[in-house]
């Protein structure tokens, strides 16, 4: 975690009124998908201030792709600050860092837990750069006893042009509380781009 990310966490903590301060909700997880070309990492951490109006939260996601020599081939880092005005809706923004470039993002998202078995995460975002890019992010999850299935789909398009879709699929088995192992695939395709995929086994630690 760099200095800017630590500063954001500190500001969120200081924003809590002294009369209503309570321990924030902290969640973190780390995943590694090992495939024939290397390792796809996915590190997540979030801080939620449940006792404050609109429940502000800070979310960090770091997705490095490494070869077997440990060289980072590419990386996506997301810093997100959101508030929850109600109706299971969250509004806010992100700063994304991709290949040394920074992008501002406006975001809205919703998470629905329909029952013990099925949940759906939906997000709509606008990425500001040379041209504004729309992004639709869908993650349905199914859990049956200790077996979990999840598909994360991120599709981007500009006005009148489809740019591409990335899909991550996971089928896992919960060995222990906070430890899931299984098989997975990461794939990407888009206009003028060759189809790319990595398939292998993954380990997920945390929640």
BELBEL-V959933 format. One record per backbone hydrogen bond with DSSP energy under -0.5 kcal/mol. CO is the residue of the C=O (numbers start at 1). NH is the residue of the N-H. Records with the same first field share a line. If there is no record, write none. Layout:
CO=NH ; NH
This chain:
2=6
3=7
4=8
5=9
6=10
7=11
8=12
9=13
10=14
11=15
13=16
17=20
18=21
24=26
25=48
27=46
28=207
29=44
30=205
31=42
32=34 ; 203
33=35 ; 40
34=201
35=38
38=35
39=41 ; 66
40=33
42=31
43=62
44=29
45=60
46=27
47=58
48=25 ; 50
49=52
52=55
54=84
56=49
57=82
58=47
59=80
60=45
61=78
62=43 ; 64
63=76
64=41
65=73 ; 74
66=39
67=70
71=67 ; 73
74=65
75=99
76=63
77=97
78=61
79=95
80=59
81=93
82=57
83=85 ; 91
86=89
88=111
89=86
90=109
91=83
92=107
93=81
94=105
95=79
96=103
97=77
98=101
101=98
103=96
104=128
105=94
106=126
107=92
108=124
109=90
110=122
112=114 ; 120
117=143
118=114 ; 115
119=141
120=112
121=139
122=110
123=137
124=108
125=135
126=106 ; 128
127=129 ; 133
128=104
133=127
134=157
135=125
136=138 ; 155
137=123
138=153
139=121
140=151
141=119
142=149
143=145
144=147
146=174
147=144
148=172
149=142
150=170
151=140 ; 153
152=168
153=138
154=166
155=136
156=163 ; 164
157=134
158=161
161=158
164=156
165=189
166=154
167=187
168=152
169=185
170=150
171=183
172=148
173=175 ; 181
176=179
178=206
179=175 ; 176
180=204
181=173
182=202
183=171
184=200
185=169
186=198
187=167
188=196
189=165
190=193
193=190
196=188
198=186
199=36
200=184
201=34
202=182
203=32
204=180
205=30
